[in-house]
């Protein structure tokens, strides 16, 4: 099955002059979930309704990285679009998406780096509209550059995740570090949009992906009855 991130990955591979060598094992990877075949994740891909949509702006080789979690968002949130980021060479489908009246777009970025009048902390969409979360899928320095150098995003409200929400999330998921991957940011946005079920499924799917990915890396057994796998069973 192909989704926006797998299509972007295929396009990016086609443009590569040199093969992209993922770090780690050279064992064959499943072309659908990118995990080493004996740890394939495909049987665990959930189906869950969501009112929200996601637009991923992905930095250069991000779609090629086996650890990229934007891919997981596209698996879970049916209305996910993905674009390779460029300052000037912008795919015309991106402004068309941002101007489509069915969506209320938000660019998700820390408010402390943005003019205060652009910053919002809640998701409130008018009747007949649905929230569209634009996520910068990149390292932090890359994301800052993307934010600064994308004039086509300048008119959009900036959704800033709040420290209280992030610390509740950290506690609930027993997160030890301050880094949030793109799928975690998406789950926090889904929560704010009252897509609680999709948020919880995305969290569980991220945990299942991590278990399979690390299982493959360190040749650990997978427990299909752990909490995350069990959560997903209702959505397969
Ligand atoms: Zn697979």
Boltz pocket constraint, residues with backbone or C-beta under 6 A from the ligand:
constraints:
  - pocket:
      binder: B
      contacts: [[A, 30], [A, 31], [A, 32], [A, 33], [A, 34], [A, 35], [A, 40], [A, 41], [A, 42], [A, 43]]
      max_distance: 6.0
